[in-house]
């Protein structure tokens, strides 16, 4: 999976315009040719993906308006399928986490989000996709902080890093 993100010809032949990297192992290979969102995260059950589901879905939707999106991690088994699950649920292309995983398995039969990511998907679904819901807030106490996100590419001539929101922010 990882090496495909390095081959510009394959990406262009498949009309890829946006690349979503869910890993800290692959820096953007072709930022002059594609837009990248990089979620710097390791594949551990305590890693925090639940707080990036809305952001990754927005990036995927933006990419689908302009072409195709390549979503990858290292092996395509856990991290990238998890953000794809969130996208399918938020976009109402699947009605449940179980239905979403079955849709993905039709193309990649071996996907298997780690136990922590699967739990985050289920909590997110049960919270009605509201990442401020008490179910989510309670779960955040048991996982790592929100991962760093960076944007690179044609529409991001400078590396753009998403800053963490202030804890005492009064905005709603």
N, C-alpha and C positions, 0 to 999 in steps of 0.2 A: 504494500500500500504506500509506504513512505517514498519509495523511489519514483512512483508515478508522478508525484508532485514536483519532481525535479525535471521531468521531460517536457519542455515547452511545446514541442510539436504535438505530442499526445494531447496535452491540455487544449491547445488551439484547435486541433482537429475535432475535439469534442465540444467546441464553442464555450469553453470555460472562461468566465470573466471574473469570477470571485473564488477565492480559496479560503476555506475555514480550516485552520490548523488547531487541533485540540491536543497540544503537546508542547513540551518545552525542548523537544529534540530536533525540530526542523525549522531553521530560520527561513524566511521567504527567499526562494531561489530566483524569482523573476519579478521583482516589484515594479519594473518599468512596463510590464505587460499585463499584469493582473492585480486586482485589489485583494489584499489579505486581511483577515482578522486572525490574530493569534491569541489563543487562550493558553497561557503558560501554566500547564498543570501536569502532574504525574498521575499515573493510573493506580491509585490507592483508594481503598474504600472510604477513607476519611477525607479525600480531596473533595473540594466544594465546587460542584457544577450547578447546583440548584440556583445560585445567584446570578448565573450568566444565561439561563435559558431564554429570557426575553431578548437579551442583546444578540445572542447567536441567531435566534429566529428572525429578528429584524435584518441582520446581515444576509441570511439566506433569502429572505423575501426580496431584498434589494437586488441581489444577484440574479434571481429568477426573472426579474423585470428586464434585465439587460442581457441575459444569456443563460449560462448554466453555472452551477456551483459545485465545486469539488470539496468534499468534507473528508478530512483524514486525521488520523493520529499515527501511531507507529505500526500497528498491526490491523487496524480496522475492526477490532473485536469489542472494545469496551468504551473508550472515550468518545470517538466520533459517532458510534451508534447511539450513545446516550443523548447527545445534542440533537441527533436526527429524530429520536423518539420525541423529544420535547417539541421540535418543529412540527412533526406530524400531529401531535395533540393540540398545540396552540393554533395551528392552521385548520383544525377540524378535518384533517384528512384521515384521522383515526379517532375512534370513539372511546378508546381505553388504552392503557399501556400494553395490555396483552395483544390487542388488535394491532397496535403500532409495531410491536416487535415481530409479529407474524408478517406484516408487510415488508419489513426490512429483511427478514429471513428468506423471503422469496428471491431476493437478489444475492444476499450474503448469508447463507445458511448457518455459518459458524459464529455469528455475532453473539456476544454474551457479556452484557454490561456487568462490571463487578458488583458485588452485593451492596456496597454503599451507594453506587450510582443508581441501581435498580430501586433501592429504597427512596432515594431522592426523587426519582420519577414518580413513584407512587404517592409520596407526600405532596409533591407539586400538583398532581392530578386531584388528590383528595382535598387539597386546599383551594380548588377551583382556579388554579394557575395564578393565585395571588401570592406573590413572594413576601408580602407583609403579614400574611395569615399566621395565627398563633401556632399552627402545626409546623410551619416553616421556621418560625422564630425558635420554637423549642428544639428543633433538629439542628439549627445552626450552632447550638451550644456544644454539640458533640462532634463537629467536623472542623476542618481547617478554615482559615479566613478565605474570603473571595480571592480567586486567582487574578494575577495581573493580566490585562488585555492590552494588546497593541494592534494598531492598524498600519498597514504599509501599502504602497502601490501607486497606480496611475492617479487615483483621486486623493491620495495622501502623499504628496511629494516629500513631506517630512514625516518621520515616524511620529505617530500620535499615540500617546499612552493614556489610557483611561485612568483618571485619578479616583481613588476611593472617596466616596461621599463622607462628609463629616458626620460623626456619630450624633452630635447635638443639633443637627440641622432641623429647623422648625418647619420647613416646607412639607407639604403633603403630597 
